[in-house]
Every structure is written in structure tokens, then in C-alpha cells.
């Protein structure tokens, strides 16, 4: 039960493009002239990225998606996609790791899961909702986003993009078939593109 590798890598590549845009908006390399529009542009990219991560979980579990095609076709909100994927595969979410090199060069290094610093499942859903709140016109007689507190919103964007990159920079995918694990680089050092490597569980 292999994931759709190319579909997953295409999603990772789009996330790379969108994180680049967010960082250029934060640094003002891209300048939208008005503070509110600058923030909304960042929020749009973060919201799109959270949806892409959810869709990536479908690509990573393609057989489950095909078996439940009718149901998943009706879903578009990350909360709904992630909830239903989790019911089918509890270990569906990307697992950020660091690789500790073995002292003996002839041996494969050890993968160590990150414990903090990355966007967790519940945080992804919350970020998606908060970005949605920023992308609606403000009712002049109601409550809405107050862009006078610009520093706070900018800090939120910086935090989100940092945690997203930490989540995806180097991660494992564990499809329902636990005989295989997929290691993914969001940006390979040599090709400067996403890359996936398959590991097969060895039975003794």
C-alpha cells in the first residue's frame, strides 16, 4: 500500500513556494503597500499550506483514499480530512525527525523524532481557522481583526511558518502498511527539490 509519491512531492514543492512567499512578505521583499493587505497575504499563504498538508495526508495514504473516495471528495476543511484519515490510520501525520549520524560510517544513522518546535495537528487546524478570520472583510459595526496590533499578527506568521518548516523539513510518513516507512526531505540539498526515500522493514 504505497503512497502516491509524485502527488506527495508535488504538494511539498508547492508548500516550499508558498513558504518562500511568506518569508518575502515578512522581510518586505514583497511589499503590498498597506499593512492590512500585507498581513492578509501572509494569512492566505498559511491557510493554503495547512490545506496542502491535509491533502498530503491523503496522497500519503492513497489506498485509503481510493477505498473511501466518495466520502473524501466531499471534504475540504483540514479538520474534517485529518479527522477521517486519523480514524483509518492513527499514524498518518508527518513525523518530524533529525538524523543522528552513526559513529561507524558503515552504519545507517538513527532517526530521532522531534518533541517540540513543529506545527502539531491541533495547531494546524487552529492556524487554518485564525487565517480564515483574517480573510473576511471587517464589519464596521462588529468585531473583527484589528490591524493596529500589527506586531502581534506578524509574530504569529513568523511562528507559523517556522513551525511548518520544522514539521516538514525532514520527516517520516508511516502509511497503514507498517512494513514501509517513507523519509521525506522538503528541500533536498543537491536538487533543491523535495525528495522521498523508501525504507522496507526487515523481518528476521
Buried (B, 14 or more C-beta within 10 A) or exposed (E): EEBBBEBBBBBBBBBBEBBBBBBEBBEEEBEBEEEBEBBBBBBBBBBBBBBBBBBBBBBBBBBBBEEBEEEBEEBEBBBBBBBBBBEBBEBBBBBBBEEEEEEEEEEEEEBEEBEEEBBEBEBBBBBBBBBBEBEEEEEEEEEEBEBEEEEEBBEBBBEBBBBBBBBBBBBBBBBBBEEBBBBBBBBEEEEEEBBBEEEEEEEE
